[in-house]
Amino acid sequence: MTGQSDQNLSHSGSSQQSAASLAELTAAGVSVWLDDISRERLTTGNLAALVRDRGVSGVTSNPTIFSHALSQGTAYDAQVSDLALRGVSTDEAMRAITAYDIRWACDVLRPVYESTGHVDGRVSIEVDPRLAGDTAKSIAEARALWWLVNRPNAYIKIPATVAGLPAITQCLSEGISINVTLIFSLERYRQVIDAFMAGLEKAAVAGHDLA
């Protein structure tokens, strides 16, 4: 009994220390993002609690995160069964499942998005990495995800491959919010900045809101 109590006290102290550290980071102007998402986090209110109590101001995801989430528990069983009965392809099923979770997470973080003037409160979903070498398909996939999620605080994540650079520019020019992943050199970083700025300039000319 004593050992269990000591363990609980230790866990409580660690949790409080973690919360205090996150609060200090937030006060210093650091945006705390959660690199994880799952249907369980959403249905149990865990994500909402992290936003409310721990200062989480954004969420990012990738195929590996969703693969892990799908392999745990039963939270996705009903949707997966429905998609299977409808004969939906694996790729379309994954797109539907991930878009559903991202849309829900966007709604959880929408108050943060509004209260920070659209700086924080974003949720990121990644373009299929198998398309990283194909500009046209990356653009088409980014459009599809943007339409499916249909939330202003969504980010569509595009890798900084050679083929990804023009996709970044084109998507931004259409008013799609983009964040970029897999930048491994200063030269590629400069290329991403150029692609990003070119896209924003085209978006402004087209009358899209850049806020």
C-alpha positions in Angstrom: 0.0 0.0 0.0 2.8 2.4 0.9 4.7 1.6 -2.2 1.6 2.3 -4.4 1.0 5.6 -2.6 4.7 6.6 -3.1 4.4 5.8 -6.8 1.3 7.8 -7.2 2.8 10.8 -5.4 5.9 10.5 -7.6 3.8 10.4 -10.7 1.8 13.4 -9.5 4.9 15.4 -8.8 6.4 14.6 -12.2 3.1 15.6 -13.9 3.0 18.9 -12.0 6.6 19.6 -12.9 5.9 18.9 -16.5 2.9 21.2 -16.5 5.0 23.9 -14.9 7.8 23.5 -17.5 5.3 23.7 -20.4 3.7 26.8 -18.8 7.1 28.5 -18.6 7.7 27.7 -22.3 4.3 29.1 -23.3 5.0 32.3 -21.2 8.3 32.6 -23.1 6.5 32.7 -26.4 7.1 29.1 -27.4 4.4 27.3 -29.3 4.0 23.8 -27.8 2.9 21.2 -30.4 1.9 17.6 -29.8 3.5 15.2 -32.2 0.8 12.7 -31.9 -2.9 12.2 -32.6 -5.4 9.3 -32.2 -9.2 8.8 -32.2 -8.8 7.8 -28.5 -7.2 11.2 -27.6 -10.2 12.8 -29.3 -13.0 10.7 -27.9 -11.7 10.7 -24.3 -11.1 14.5 -24.2 -7.4 14.0 -23.7 -6.4 16.4 -26.5 -8.8 19.0 -25.2 -7.3 18.6 -21.7 -3.8 19.0 -23.1 -4.9 22.2 -24.8 -6.7 23.5 -21.8 -4.2 22.4 -19.0 -0.8 22.0 -20.7 -0.8 24.8 -23.2 -0.7 22.6 -26.3 -1.2 25.0 -29.2 -0.8 22.7 -32.2 -0.8 19.1 -33.4 1.2 17.4 -36.1 0.6 14.0 -37.6 2.2 11.6 -40.2 1.4 8.2 -41.6 3.5 6.5 -38.9 1.5 8.1 -36.1 -1.8 7.1 -37.7 -0.5 3.5 -38.3 0.3 3.2 -34.6 -3.1 4.7 -33.6 -5.0 2.3 -35.8 -3.1 -0.7 -34.3 -4.1 0.2 -30.7 -7.5 -0.5 -29.2 -10.9 -0.4 -30.9 -11.5 3.3 -31.5 -11.4 3.0 -35.3 -13.3 -0.3 -35.6 -16.7 1.1 -36.5 -15.4 3.4 -39.2 -13.1 0.8 -40.6 -16.0 -1.7 -40.8 -18.2 0.8 -42.6 -15.5 1.6 -45.1 -14.9 -2.1 -45.7 -18.6 -2.7 -46.3 -18.6 0.1 -48.9 -15.7 -1.5 -50.7 -13.5 1.6 -50.3 -9.9 1.2 -51.3 -7.1 1.2 -48.7 -5.8 4.6 -49.8 -9.2 6.2 -49.7 -10.0 4.6 -46.4 -6.9 6.0 -44.9 -7.6 9.4 -46.3 -11.1 9.3 -44.8 -9.9 8.1 -41.4 -7.1 10.7 -41.1 -9.2 13.6 -42.4 -11.9 12.8 -39.8 -9.4 12.9 -36.9 -7.6 16.0 -38.2 -11.0 17.8 -38.7 -11.9 17.0 -35.1 -8.6 18.1 -33.8 -8.9 21.4 -35.7 -12.3 22.0 -33.9 -10.6 21.3 -30.6 -7.9 23.8 -31.3 -10.1 26.4 -33.1 -10.4 28.6 -30.0 -6.6 28.8 -29.8 -6.5 29.6 -33.5 -9.0 32.5 -33.1 -7.5 33.9 -29.8 -3.9 34.0 -31.3 -5.0 35.8 -34.5 -4.5 32.6 -36.5 -0.8 32.2 -35.4 -1.4 29.0 -33.4 -4.1 26.4 -33.1 -3.1 24.6 -36.2 -3.3 20.9 -37.0 -1.1 19.3 -39.7 -1.8 16.4 -42.0 0.8 15.0 -44.4 0.6 14.4 -48.1 1.1 10.8 -48.9 5.0 10.4 -48.8 4.9 8.0 -51.7 4.1 11.1 -53.8 7.2 13.0 -52.7 8.8 12.7 -56.1 5.7 13.8 -58.2 4.8 17.5 -58.2 1.4 17.1 -59.9 0.2 14.3 -57.6 1.4 16.1 -54.5 -0.6 19.1 -55.5 -3.7 17.0 -56.2 -3.3 15.2 -52.9 -2.9 18.4 -51.0 -6.0 19.8 -52.6 -8.0 16.7 -51.7 -6.9 16.8 -48.0 -7.6 20.5 -47.8 -11.1 19.9 -49.1 -11.7 16.9 -47.0 -10.6 18.5 -43.7 -12.3 21.7 -44.6 -11.0 23.7 -41.6 -9.1 27.1 -41.8 -6.7 26.0 -39.1 -5.5 22.9 -41.0 -2.0 22.6 -42.3 -1.2 20.4 -45.3 2.4 19.1 -44.9 4.5 18.8 -48.0 8.1 17.4 -48.0 10.9 19.6 -49.2 11.9 17.4 -52.0 12.8 18.9 -55.4 9.3 17.9 -56.7 7.8 19.3 -53.5 9.1 22.8 -54.0 6.8 23.8 -56.9 4.0 22.0 -55.1 4.5 24.2 -52.1 4.3 27.3 -54.3 1.2 26.2 -56.2 -0.8 25.1 -53.1 0.0 28.4 -51.3 -1.1 30.3 -54.4 -4.5 28.6 -54.1 -5.0 29.6 -50.5 -4.1 26.2 -49.0 -2.2 26.5 -45.7 1.1 24.6 -46.0 3.8 23.5 -43.6 7.0 21.9 -44.9 8.8 18.9 -43.6 12.1 17.0 -44.3 14.5 20.0 -44.7 18.0 18.7 -44.3 20.3 21.4 -45.5 20.7 25.2 -45.5 20.5 25.3 -49.3 17.2 23.4 -49.3 16.0 25.7 -46.5 16.7 28.7 -48.8 14.8 27.0 -51.6 11.8 26.4 -49.4 11.7 30.0 -48.3 11.8 31.1 -52.0 9.0 28.6 -52.9 7.0 29.8 -49.9 7.4 33.5 -50.6 6.5 32.9 -54.3 3.4 31.1 -53.3 2.3 33.8 -50.8 2.9 36.5 -53.4 0.7 34.7 -55.9 -1.9 34.1 -53.2 -2.0 37.8 -52.4 -2.5 38.7 -56.1 -5.3 36.2 -56.3 -7.0 37.9 -53.3 -6.5 35.1 -50.7 -6.4 36.0 -47.0 -2.8 35.6 -45.8 -3.6 35.9 -42.1 
